[in-house]
Amino acid sequence: MENITQISREDLEDLREAFNRIDIDNSGFVSDFELQELFKEASFSLPGFQIREIVETFIAGDTNKDEKISFDEFVAIYQELKSKQLSETFRKTVSRRDGIRSFGGLSGISSEGTQHSYSDEEKVAFVNWINKALAKDSDCSHLVPMNPENDSLFTSVRDGILLCKMINISQPDTIDERVINTKKRTTFTMSENLVLALNSASAIGCTVVNIHAPDLMAGKPHLVLGLLWQIIKTGLFADIEISRNEALICLLADGEELDHLMSVSPEELLLRWVNYHLKNAGTQPISNFSEDIKDSLAYFHLLDQISPKGDIDDEPFIDIDMAGLNERDPERRAELMLCQAARLDCRQFVSPKDVVSGNSKLNMAFVANLFNTYPALGRAQTNGIDPALIEGESREEKTFRNWMNSLGVAPYVNRLYCDLCDALVILQLYEKVNVPVDWKKVNRPPYPALGANMRKLENCSYAVDLGRTEARFSLVGIGGENINEGSVMHTLALVWQLMRRYTVQVLSDLGAGEKIGDQIIVNWVNSTLTQGGKDTQIGSFKDKLISTSLPVIDLIDIIAPNAVKQEMVKRGKTAELSEPDKLNNAKYAVSVARKIGARVYALPDDLVEVKPKMVLTVFACLMGRGMKKADK
């Protein structure tokens, strides 16, 4: 491409950094969905028409029409944007930050000679957070404290223990810690831990596409930091959700319906929370965690509002020193502000430089930690809404949502029904199960102010039509309007069939394309158990014996000898085992399954309660693992 020669070396480095930042799944290509995510997370707001113009330029720049953009195409597109006088806007969005380090990468999944980058600021922030979180964990005494000034983080993830522990801190009880290899650390046992960590991270909704155990064992910085950020963010955002923190109802805007507030992302709720306190302080609101917080003024007022006032029993009184507001030097002012945050034990994620430079990711993490520690909404009004009427996410809904997010769909799914109402995520899932999508028929955001819902409805109708004609799903009585309106029953019916297809497609591949029905999986489970000398047979995915998890554990024992420590398993007939024993078996079974390479999304309670759909996914994953081993 001749245009490349017209770009300076510095610009070309900027563009390579931009490309890597947009390429969320590290595939070496950029899709327009990833581009949308970039602008969603941009450190400043853009008018919708301007985003549309940039997106249209990107779509037109896909010269070979393969629905993805290579780096060469990316550079040519930049030149086109430059001719349209949009390049400055684009450059701001993907501009380099101080502290970015680059290193060469020659992985099998990326282009030869790819330059990957990582941020020193993020490394330092994550190291300090992990040091604090794992300080008292004896299993990590050989790892922490890590030195934030060197690259010890990248070697500390090698044995998988740190990652497993951080997953459990973000989402307690995700991993049964009896399954983590903490004593004998060999290459094999460390690899097992990393596989357990990756499959568990996937189960809580982290995107692990193109991340493998050898990458983490090699300590590849961009992959390590990318995974750690997802794990940490999952924990930080866990309680920024109305059904888990009903006091957030007070953030309802005038005339806003509760359903709409419940549909907004944790990031937006966090922004509203800050502005709620800034309003009470009588100061200006903010609209982002970058430009608007660089002067630290909003942070001083926020800290003053949320600090304990000593009016609750045993609560200390912490008076925030506001003198720093008069400091003229921005970086010195940020340091004075962080000294006050330290008095709340909340000096985490940002340095004065991160505040002044407007690092949106780290500032958002800083604010999320403030929220989790001092929400200060205890006396807030609930606007006349009965908190008891708020329904939280069901276990099934959460599993579906985590599955989608783990596959790297964009945008990220926060609320199952409202985030699927334009069908873009559903259409991406079709591609994951090898159902071809004609993207020329799809309306893409940002949608125009007039007719937006009609565009979304057209997408939903196309998605339902694809399900019937191409995927051959059973969608009787389901129309595009049902998905568009967020009908629980109809949406779950479609999503379940997508997840089932995804789960069993590996079996079809291994079985030369044979369609896999439930009975085929049941028969395989029973024949494998019999051949292995086990007597834990099942009649169906509703068999009550499954509540003990013994059929699952015995199957794992056959597929991967020595993976199961029998002393950890409670044996007995269904009626003989207590509920705690059943739950302990289920926790153990799910974690060991993930450790041997089965990407299980189901939760231990699904086994104990014998939920047929989720039980099917567990056995199907184990069948896939067993068949792959047999092929070898």
N, C-alpha and C positions, 0 to 999 in steps of 0.2 A: 504494500500500500504506500503510494508516494507521499501521502499526507503525513506519514509518521516522521519523515525527515524534516518536516517543518516544526516539530515540537522539540523544545529544549530538553536537555537531559534531566533537568530538575522537574519539568512538567511530566516527562515520561515516568519518572520515579513516583510522582504524585498519582499519576493515573494507575500505575501498578498497585500502589497502596490502596487506592479507591476500589479497584477491581477486586482485590482480595477481601476488602471489608464488605463489599456487596455480596460476594460469593459465599453465602452463609454455610452451604453444605460442602464447601471445599472441593467441588466437582471440577473446577477449572473452567466452568462456564457460568454465565449469569442469565437467569430467567427474569421475565418482567415482574414475576411475583417477588423475587428477591429485591428488585428495584423498588417496588412498592414499600417493602419493609424498610429500605434505606430511608425513604422520605418520611415514613411514619416515625422513625427514630431520629430524624434529623434534628439538629440542635436549634433550628429556627423554623417558623411556620412559612408556608408558601401558599399563594392563592391556588385554588383548584385548577384554574385554567392553565397556570404555568406548569403545574405537575403534569397535566394532560399533554401539554405540548412536548415536554421532555420525554414522557413515556411513548408518545407517538413517534418521536424521533428514534427512540431505541428500537421500537418494533420495525420501523422502516429500515433500520441499520442491520437487521438480521438478514444479511445478503444472501445466505444460502438457504434461508427459510427452514432452519432445523429447530425453530422454537427456542433457541438458546444463543447466547452471544459470547463469542470468543474474545480474547484480549485484542486481537487485531481489529475485529469489528468494533470493539469498545473504543479503541483509539480513533477510528474513523468517525464514530458517532460524536465523540468529543469535538472533533473538527467541525462537524455539522452544527453542533450546539453553539460553537464559537461564532459561526457565520450568522446564527440567529440571535447573537448577543445574549445567549443564556449561559454561556460558559462560566461566568463569574458566579452565578447562582449555583450552578452545578459544582464548581470548585469549592464553594463554601460548605456545601453539603458533605463532600467527601475529603475535605482538606486534611492534610497531615497534622498530627499533633506532635509537640515536642515529646521526646522520650520514646519514639517508635524505633524499634530495632528490626533489622531485616537479616535473613539468613537464607541460604539456598536450600531448595528441597527437591528431592528426586524420588518421590513416592510413586508407586505403581498406579495411583489413581489421579495423579495430577500431571500437568504438562512437564516435560523434561526442562529442568532449569528454572522452575517456578520459584519466584522470590516470595517467601512468606514473612509476615511481619508480626511483631507483638509489642505491646506497650509496657515499658518499664513501670509506669505508674500503676497499671493494673496488677502487675506482678507483685509490687510492694504492698498494695492494698490487700490482695488475696492472702499473701503470706502472713500479714499481721492479723487478719481475721481468723485464719486457720490456727495460728499459734494460740490465740486466745480461746478458740473453741475447743481445741484438743489438749490444752495445757495439763489437764488432770487425768487424761486417758493413758493408763499404763501401757496399753498396747502400742501407743504412738511415742513412747519415751525415746525411742531410737531415731525419731523423725523430727520432733519439735523440742525446743523452738528452732525454726529455720531462720537463716539470715536473709532479711529482705534485700540486702545489698548485693547478693551474689545469685547464682542460678541454682541454689540448693532445692528450690521448689520442684524443678524439673527432674531431679534425681529422686526426690522424696516420694514421687507418685509411682515409682517403679514396682514396688511390691504390692500395690493395690490396696493396702490397708488404709492409707490416708483417704483415698477416694471413697471406700466403703463407709468409713466413719463419717465423712462429711455428708454423704447421702442420708445417713440415719439422723444426722443433726437437722438437715433440711426437712426430711419427712420421716419422723420417728417410726421405728419398727419395719421399715422397708426391707432391711436385710436382717436375717436372723444371725446374730454375731457368733453363734456356735459354728457357723459355716465358714467364717473367715479364717484363712490360714495365718495364724499370728506367730506360731512358734518356729517351725522349720521353714526357712525362706530359701527355697531353691528356684531355679528358673521355672520349673513346672508349677510349683505352688503359687509363685507370684503371678504367673500367667492365669491360673485359675481365679485368683483374686480379681485380676483386671477384667476378666470375662464376667465375673459376678457383678463387678461395679458397673460395667457398660450395660449389661442387661437390666440391672436394677435402675440405673439412670434412665434408661429407655422407658421403664415401667412407670416412672414418675413424670414422664413427659419431656425429657431432655432429648434433643436431636443428636443422635450418635451415628448418623449416616456417614460412612467413610471414615469412621474412627475405629481402629482395631487395637487389640491388646499390644501387638508389637510396636505400634506408634507411641503408646503411652510408656511402654518399657524403655523405648528409646528417648523418652522425654521431649518429644517434639513440642516446642513452646506454644505455637499457635493452637495446636489441638488441646494441649493440657489446659491453657488459659480459657479456651473456648468452652470446654467441658466444665471446668470449675465454675466459671461465671454462671452457666445454666443451673448448676447444682445450688450455688449460693443464692441466686435470684429466686429459685423455687422456694427456698426456705424463707427468704425475706418477704416474699409476696404471699405466703401461705395464709396469713390472717387478715390481709387487706381485701376482705370479701364480706359482704353484708351479712350473710347467713352465719358467719363465724364471729362477726363483731357488729352486733345490731346497732351500736351507738353511731355507726357510720350513716344511719338514716338521716342524721341531722345535716348531712351534706346535700340533701335534696334541694334543688333550685326551685324558685317560685314557679308554680304551675307544672313542675316536672312530675311524671308518674314514677312510682317506685320501680316498676318493671324496667324503665329506662335506666334508672340509677344502677340497678342490679346488673345491667348489661354492659356497663362501661368497664374498661380495663383497669387492672390494679394501678397502672401508671397514672391514669386520669384520676382515680380515687385519691391517690397520694397527692396529686396536685391540688385537688379540691380540699383535702385535709389541711395542707399548708395554707391555702387561701382563707379557709375558715378561721384559722388562728390569726392570720394577718389582718383580717377584717376586724376581729375582736381587739387587735392591737391598734386599730385605726390607721393602718398603713397600706401602701399600694399592693395589689395582688401580683402574682407572677404567672407566667404562661408557659414556662419551661424550666428545666433543671440545668440550663447552660448560661445563656446570655443574661438572664434575669437574676442570677444569684452571684454573679462575678464580684459584686461589690460587698457581699456578706451582709448587707443591711437586712434583707429578708430573714436570713438565718439568725441574726441577733434577736429580732422580734419574735421569731418562732420559738427559740430557746427560752425566752422570757415568758412566753405564754404557757409552754408545756412543763416547765420546771415545777417540781413539787412545792406546794405552798404550805405544807405542814398542817393542813386542816383535816387530815385523816389520821386515825390512831397509828402510832409508830412510823408515820411518814415524816422524813426530815424536811426542813425548810431550806431550799437552795435558792439564794437570791442571785440572779444573773447580773453580772457586772456589765452595764451597757456603755461603759466609757469608751470602748473600742469603736463606737460609732463616730467618734470625733477624730479617729486616726486617719490621716490623709493618704498614707501609702496603702494601696489595696492588699498587697501581700502581707504586710504587717497587720492590717485590720483582720484579714482572714485567720492569721495565727492567733490573735486575741479572741476571735470568735471560737476557734477550735479549743482554746484553753477553757472556755466556758462549757463547751460540749464535753470536755474531759471530766468536768465536775459532775456531769450526769452519767459518767462512764460510757459515753457515746462518741468518743473520738475514734472513729473507724472509717475506713475506705478513702478518705480524702486528706491530702496535704494542703497547705495554703496555696501552693502552686496549682493544684487540681481545681481549687475553688476559683482562683483568678483566671485560669485558662478556660473554665466552663466545661470541664470534662463531664458530659451528661450522664454517662453510665455510672461513674463513681459517685457523682453527686446524688443521683437517684438512689443508689445503695445507701449512702449516708443518711438521706431523709427516711428511707424505709426502716433503717435501724432505729432512728429516732421515734418513728411511729410505733414500732413494736415494743419499745421500751417505755415511752411516755405518750400514749395516744391522747391523754387529757380530754377525753370525751365523756367521762363518767357522768357529768351533770348535764350533758347535752340533751336537747329536746328530741323526741322521736317523731315530731310533726304529726302527732295524733295517730300514728300507725302502731298497731299491736305487733310487737316483735314475734309473738308466737305464731303469727300467720306467715312468717317468712320461711319458705322451704329451701333447705340447702340442697346441694348437689347430691344425687344418689350415687351409690357405689358404682353402679353400672355406667352412669353418665360420666363419672370421673375416669373410669377405665377407658371408655371410648375416646374421651378427650385426650388423655395421656397418649393413647395409641396414635392418634392423628398427629399430635405435636412431635412425637418421637420420630415421625417420618419426614419432618421438616416442611410441613405444609405452611403456606403463607396466605393470609396473616395467621399469627398464632391464635389458637382457639382458647379463649378464656371462658366463654359461656357457650355451651353446646348449641343451643337452638338459635339464638340470635346471631351467632357467628357463622352459622351455616345458611342463613336466610338468602344469600345471593348465590349459593351453590358453588362458589369458586373452590372452596376446600373439598367439597364432594367430587368435583371434576378432577382435582389433583389426585384424590384417592383412587378414582377410576384408573388413572394411569399407573398407579402403584400396583394394581391388580391386572395390568395388561389389557385394559379396555381402552381402545383408541378414542381420543377426544379431538374433535375438530375445533380448534381454538378460534378459528375465524367466525364461528357461530356464537362465540361467547362475548358478552359485554363485560368490560373490565373497569374497575374503579380508577380514578375518582369519577363517580357518577354525576351527571348534571343535576342541578337543583330541581329542575322540572322533569318529571318522568323517571326519577331514580328507581322507585319501587317497581315500575313496569320493566325496567332493564333487569332488575334482580329476578323478577318473576319469569321472564323469558329464559334466564339461566337455569332456574329451578325446573322449568318444564322440559328443557333440553336434558337436564340431569336425570329426570325420571324416565324420559324417553330412552336414553342410553341404557338405563338399568333394565328396561323391558326388552329392548331390541338387541343390544350387544352383550350385556352381562347375563341376560336371561334370568334376572331376579324375579321373585314373586312380589309384585307390587300392586296387587288387586286393591282398587279403591283409593290409590294414592295418586295425587296430582301435584303439579308444580306448586300450586297455591298452598298445599299442606306444608311443604318444606319452607316456602316463603313466609308463612305465618308462624312457623315454629311449633307446629303440632307435635307434641311429645310422642304420641303413639306412632305416627307416620314417619317421623324423622328417625326414631330408634329402629323401626323396621328396616329402613334403607341402610342405616349405618351398620346395623348388625350383619346384614348380608355382605357388606363391603369388608368388614373385619373378618368374617368367616372365610370369605374368598381369599383374603390376604393370608390367613393362617394356614389354609389347606393347599394353597397354590404350590408350595414347595413339595407337597406330597404328590401333586399331579405331575410336577416336573420329574420327580424321582420315579414315578410310576408310569412313565411314557405317556403322560397326558390323560390317564384314566381319571374319570370324574370320581371324586371322593365323597361318598355319602357317610352318614353317621355310623351305619352298621359296619362299614369297612374298617373304620377306626376302632370300634369296639372289638371286632374280631381280631384285629392285629394286636390290641392290648392283651386280650385273653390268651391268644396263642403264644405271645412272647412270654407272658407270665407262666404259662404251663411249661414251655420249653426251659424256662429258667428255674423250674422246680418250686414255684410259688403257688399258693392256694387262694390268693386274693383275686378272684374273678369278679367281673362286673356284668350286670345284665343290660345296663344302659347308662346313659349319663345322668340318670336320676337315681341310680342305685345308692341306697343308704350307707353301704359300706364305704363309699367315697368320703363320707363325713369324717372318717378316721384318718384319711389320707394314706392309708396303708397300701392300696393299689398303686398310688402314685409313687410312693417311696420304694416299693418293691420293683416297679418298672425301672426306676432310675438305677437301682442296684444292679439290674441285669444289663442295662445299656452302658453304664459306666461303673464297673466293679471297683470297689474301694472308695467310691464317692460318698456313700452313706456310712455314717458311724452308728452302728446298730444300738449302741448304748444311749444314743440321743432319742431313740424312737420308743414310744409307748405302745405296747402290743395288747391285743385283746379284741373281743367282739364289739360290735357297735354299741350295744347296751352297756358293756362293761367299762368303756372309757368315759371319763368325766369330760365336761365341756372344756375345761382348761387344758386337759390332755389332748383333746382333739385339735384345739387351736394351736398348741405347741407343735404338734405333728404337722399341721398345715403350714405353719410358718417355716418349719424346717424343710418341708417338701418343696415349697415354692423357691426358697433360696438355693437349695441344692440343684433344683432344675435349672435355675439361671446360671449357676456356677458351672454346670457341664455344657453350657452353650445353648440352652433352650430359652428363647426370648418370650418369657411368660409375662403377660400383662395382668392376668387374674390375681386376685388378692386371697390371702389365707381364708378369710371369711367366706369366700365363694365356695371353697372346698367344704368347709364345715357345714354350711347351709345347703350344700349340693345344688348350686345354681347351674342348671344344665348347659346353658350357653358358654359360660366361663369354664366349666369343667371340660367341655369339648375342646376349647382352645388349649388347655393344659395338655390333654392327651395328644392332640394333633401336633403340638410343638415337640413333645417327647417322641412321637412317632417319626417326625421329620429327622430328629437327632439320631434316632435308632437306625433309620434307613440309610442316612448318610454314612454312619459308622459301618453298616453292613456292606455298602458299596465299596468302601475303602479296603 
